[in-house]
Amino acid sequence: MQLCGGTLHVDEAEELLLAYVELDGAYAYPAYDELVTNGGPDLVDGDLLAPSLLGAHVDYARFVLLKRMLPTLREGMAALPATPLEDTEDAGIVDVARCFAVLDEPVFVRAGARGTIVSKVLHRKRPDLIPLYDSRIWTAYTVSGAIGRGSHRPWVEVMQALCHSMRADIRNNRDEFETLRKTAEEGGARLTLLRILDILVWMSSEPPV
């Protein structure tokens, strides 16, 4: 399977996925993916702590900061299309990217909660549509040069570019992803195609140096 614009060749995708979702394993499943807060799609305070289960620590200061962002994040989530990323048109991807616009507001630019934490808050509520972002995923998707790595790009642009690339990966390998989803479900793990993509890229990529 070729991912990240053809720059990442994933061997043994099924083995990687099953290793990640192994119960009592070394990874974040099921603690992050099956965390129950309010049991619904609305963002609540408990959702703001979820990034800690994916290695992005939310301390008191970050929690308070995310609480200040919460009304804006809720507005963005309410405007999202109902489709999964692989079936979402370009206009819907813009809506996804706009959920991250709050990070470019002057009051939050250097406040200590960036795209990694916000994506890990939002992804759980729409794991079919909102990508997980971290330096490892971003490096994997920018190594080809198809996405610029500019450090001062607005977050809306960053997430829009990432969504387009991830959508292309799923569409180009749709049959393989559907097979992987069925395999995971047979083992008790209910995952979206987007979450499976994230797992495969993260597991197959080298940590940034």
N, C-alpha and C positions, 0 to 999 in steps of 0.2 A: 504494500500500500504506500503510495506517495502522498505526503502531506506537506503543508507549509509551502505551497507553490512549487512542489516537486523537489524541494531541497532536503526533505526529511524522509528517508526510507524506513518504514516500520516493518520489521520482521516479527513474526510470531505475535501478531496483534491479539489473538485470543488469549494466549498465555499471559501477556502483560495485563490485559483487562481483568482476567480472573485473579491474578495476583493482587491487584489493587482492591478488589471487592471481597477478598477473603475475610470472613468474619474473624475478629480478634487478630487481624493482620497488622502490618506496620503503617497503614495508610489511613486516610480520613474517612473512608467508608466503613460502616454506615453512620458514624457519629455525626458528621456534617450533613450528609445527604438526607438522613432520616430524622434529623432534629425536629421536634414538634414544639412550636411556640404557641400560636393561636389556632393552628389547624386550618387556616384559610389564607387567601392571597394577600391580605392587607399587611403592610409592614407594621410591626409593633416593636416595643422596646427590646424584647427578648431576641429579635432578629439581629440586633446590633452587636450581639456578643458572638454570633456564629463564626466570624472570621478566625477566632482563636482556635477553632477546631480544624482549620486549614493552615495553621502556622503563622497567622497574622494576628499578633497579640492586641487585644483591645483592653487597655487599662482604663482607669477612671477618666483621665483627661480625654482620651479618644472617644469613650462612651458619651461623655457630655458633648463633645464636638459633633458626633453623629446624631445625637438628639436634636441639635440645632439644625442639622441638615434634613431631618426626617420629614417635615412638611413638604419640602421641595422634592425629595425622593418619592414621596407618595404621589405627588402630582405627575411626575414622570412615569411612574409605573401604571397609573390609571390610563395613560394615553397610549399604551403599548398595543400592538395588534395581537390577535388571538392565535396567530399562526406560529409554528416553530421556525427557527432561524432558516432552515433549509427551504422553507416554503414562503418566506417573507420577501416581499418586493423591496426595492431600494428605498421607497418612502418610509416603510416600516423600520428599516435599519436606521434611518435618520432619527426616528422616535426612540429607538434603543440608545443611540449615542447621546441623545439629549438628556437621558437620565444622569449622565456624568457631567453635565454642564455646571452643576453646582460647585464642582471642584475648581472651576476657573473664576468663581466669584472672588473678588479681592479679599473678602474677610476669611476665605478658606484656603487661599492659594498656598500659604506656608504654615498651615495650622496643624499638620501632623496626621491627617487621614487622607490618603490619596487613592488612586484607582484600584490598587490591590485590595484594600479593605472594603471600599464601596462595592466593588464587583462581587466580593464574597458575601456581602450583605444581600445584594439584589439577586444573585444567581439562584439561591435556594427557592425564591418565590417564583421565578420563571426559568427553571433549569433547561427548558427547551429553546430559550430565546436569548438570554443575556449571558455573554461569555464570561468566564473567569479570566481575570488578568493578573499576571505577576511577571516579574522580570524574566523568568525562565520561558514562559509562553511567548512573551514579547520578543525575546532574543531569537527564538525559533522561527518566528514569523517575519522577522526583519533581516535575517541573515542573507537572503537572496537580493536584497536591495529593492524589492518590489514595493515595500513599505518603508518610508524614510524613518530614521531613528531620531530625528530632531528632538532635543530635550525640552524645547519650549513650545511644542505643538499643543494647541488646545486639546483638552480631553475629549471633546466631541469628535474631533478629527481622528484622534488615536483610536477611539472605540469604533468609529465608523469604518476605518480601514481594517481593523481586526475582524469586525463582523463580516465584511465582504470576503476576506480571505478564508475565514472559517466556513462561511456558507458555501464557497466554491469547493472546499475540501470535502464537505459532506455530500454535495451534489455529485462530485466527480467519483465518489466511492460509495454511492448510496446503497447498493446491494450489499457490499461488505459491512457497512454500518448496521444495516437492518439485521444481518446475520449475527453480528456481535451483540446487538440488543437482545435478540432471542436467546442467545447463549447465556448472557448475564441473567436474564429473567428466569431461565430454567434453574439457575443456581440461587434464585431468591432475590436478585438485585434488579430493581426496576430503575433503569437509567434512560435518559434521553440521548438522542444521537449527538447532541452538542456536548453533553457531559462525557460521553464516550470519547469523543474527539479530544477534549481537554485531557483526559486521562492518558490517552495514547501519546499525545505530544509531550506531556509532562514526563511520562515514564521513559520516553525515547530520547529526550534531549539532555544535554549536559547543562548543569547549573552554570549561570553566567559567572565570569571571574571579574 
